[in-house]
Amino acid sequence: MENFLATISLVSQMATDDYVGFTFFVGCMAMMAASAFFFLSMSSFDKKWRTSILVSGLITFIAAVHYWYMRDYWAGFAESPTFFRYVDWVLTVPLMCVEFFLILKVAGAKKSLMWKLIFLSVIMLVTGYWGEAVDRDNAWLWGLISGVAYFVIVYEIWFGQAKKLAEAAGGAVLSAHKTLCWFVLVGWAIYPLGYMAGTPGWYSFIGDWGLNMDVIYNIGDAVNKIGFGLVIYGLAVAQSSEK
Ligand SMILES: *C/C=C(C)/C=C/C=C(C)/C=C/C1=C(C)CCCC1(C)C
């Protein structure tokens, strides 16, 4: 009878020490709550800020849907939901690149800057996926290529064209740009740590500290996706009250 109930039940049990499952669950809720917050706040801003806030909401909403599936996948198979993870990233990380473009548009940012960042982020994620799911034996090499693309993104926003545009815009845009740059440098660096924790090799010592790859990724996602959105929200608030 118990088995039968477990089969028809839509909810899986969660062990009290299943901290991976717990972070999927909490992550899902946090992304849903953040989406509601961004979507509902949209109408209180000037038209020119609405797109940015909409994109913030889309990032957390897309993540919420993927977390829903990842939570289920983990509960059912106790395995990393690598596929859903990377589909989520390949949709949301380019949207984060769009956010940079949107806030720098006031200083005349061109679409080419946006496409450049999007292109680099896709290289970063596809090579990461390849190392994590397809060519495990050469995970270090794919991780390295991915890391180079990541480094170029960091360089571009900290010192490249994006930086110059932010300086030209000045004020609240410049300070929001700076905060986003810190998110990319420090917040995004959480992901290669997760990758190393999940890959056998000399660098797997990170996992030996008791840190699980999925837990690291889930923390990274909460910090970066919600954090990014809040920076944009703060910028919209600052600019709307300036006038
Ligand atoms: C919302 C999701 C975000 C912001 C995901 C970001 C992911 C990365 C910055 C991943 C980077 C990786 C490397 C730099 C090397 C190893 C492979 C990756 C894909 C984990």
PDBQT file of the ligand as one rigid body, heavy atoms in Angstrom, charges set to zero:
ROOT
HETATM    1  C1  LIG A 301      21.941  32.563 -14.005  1.00  0.00    +0.000 C 
HETATM    2  C2  LIG A 301      23.038  31.830 -14.405  1.00  0.00    +0.000 C 
HETATM    3  C3  LIG A 301      24.324  32.311 -14.514  1.00  0.00    +0.000 C 
HETATM    4  C4  LIG A 301      24.686  33.723 -14.205  1.00  0.00    +0.000 C 
HETATM    5  C5  LIG A 301      25.318  31.373 -14.935  1.00  0.00    +0.000 C 
HETATM    6  C6  LIG A 301      26.605  31.642 -15.126  1.00  0.00    +0.000 C 
HETATM    7  C7  LIG A 301      27.500  30.599 -15.465  1.00  0.00    +0.000 C 
HETATM    8  C8  LIG A 301      28.867  30.715 -15.589  1.00  0.00    +0.000 C 
HETATM    9  C9  LIG A 301      29.556  32.023 -15.412  1.00  0.00    +0.000 C 
HETATM   10  C10 LIG A 301      29.599  29.517 -15.874  1.00  0.00    +0.000 C 
HETATM   11  C11 LIG A 301      30.907  29.452 -16.071  1.00  0.00    +0.000 C 
HETATM   12  C12 LIG A 301      31.742  28.259 -16.310  1.00  0.00    +0.000 C 
HETATM   13  C13 LIG A 301      33.118  28.487 -16.365  1.00  0.00    +0.000 C 
HETATM   14  C14 LIG A 301      33.709  29.857 -16.320  1.00  0.00    +0.000 C 
HETATM   15  C15 LIG A 301      34.119  27.379 -16.484  1.00  0.00    +0.000 C 
HETATM   16  C16 LIG A 301      33.537  26.028 -16.182  1.00  0.00    +0.000 C 
HETATM   17  C17 LIG A 301      32.236  25.830 -16.848  1.00  0.00    +0.000 C 
HETATM   18  C18 LIG A 301      31.164  26.844 -16.438  1.00  0.00    +0.000 C 
HETATM   19  C19 LIG A 301      30.116  26.791 -17.540  1.00  0.00    +0.000 C 
HETATM   20  C20 LIG A 301      30.544  26.392 -15.115  1.00  0.00    +0.000 C 
ENDROOT
TORSDOF 0
